[in-house]
Amino acid sequence: MPEGKGVKPLFFKDKPLVRSGDLLYYGDPSQKYIVKINVLSSAAAGDLELSTKVSVELLDISGKYEKLIKKSERNGLYDALDIGGIWLERAIAESAKA
């Protein structure tokens, strides 16, 4: 991330949140799991675009390829981050036990 030019990375519940277009990645890429959020539809609210339907995926990124662990669709970005955060915390905790 370009931190040298005054740009600070965005964090949500102490984990990095990176956006690229309609895709958001939530979690630390140095760990085994990450959450991928894809905005499927949005609606205008004044001069803002609000996400109305999003896809949430928990991915295992420890191997050569991404492996889908869980997938769901939610109404709104907050609900997607909420369930994604729960999945991510549980997956990281379970992998630490093993």
N, C-alpha and C positions, 0 to 999 in steps of 0.2 A: 504494500500500500504506500502511496506517496506521502509519507509523513513529513518529509523535509520542507515542503512548501506551505506549511501551516494547516494542512488538511489532517483532521483527526478521524480515525476510524469510528464508525458507529457501533455501539454496543447495546445489547438488550439483555438484561438479567446477567450481566458479566460475561457474555459471549459475543463474539463478533457477528455483525449483520452486514452482509455485502449485497448490493443491488446491481444488477445488470439488465436494464430494460424491464421486462415483466418477470424476471427471475430474481429471487432472493435466496441467499445461502446463509444459514444460521448455524453457528457452531465453530469450534476451533478446528481448522483443517489438519492440525498435527495429531488430533485424536482419531479414534477408529470410526466414529459416526458423525454425520452431519445432516441437517434438515434442509431440504430444497423446497421452496415455495414458488409456485407458478401462478401468476394472476391470469385467470381465464376470462373474466369479464369485469368491466368497471363502468361506473356511471358518473356523470358530471353533477357536482353539487356546488353551484356558483362557479368560481374559477378553479376549483379543485377536482381532481379525478379520484374517486373513492373505489377501492376494490370491492366488488360485490360477490364474486365467486372465485375461490382460490383452491388449488390443489396442493396438498401437503404430502411430502415423501420423506421417510427416514431412510437414509442410505448408509451402507457400510462401505467406507472408502479405504479400507486397509489393504485390499488386494490390488491386482492389476486393473480390474474394472470395478465400477460402482455396482453394488448389489442392493436391490430394493428390499427393504425389510418390512415397512408398513406404508400404506397409502390411504388418503382420505380426501374428501372435498369439504370445504367449510365456507360459510357465508361471512366474508370480511377478513381482513388481514389480522386483526387482533385475535380472533378465534383460531386462525391458522398458527400464529405464533404461540398461542397458549397451548394447544395440543402438541405442536412440534417441540416445544420446550419440555413438556412432560415426557414425551417419547425419548428425547435426547438424554435427559437426566437419568431415566430408568435404564436405557441401553448402556450408558457410560458406567453406571453403578454396577450393572450385571457383568460387564466385561472386566471390571476391576476385581470382582470376586473370583472370576475364573483364572 
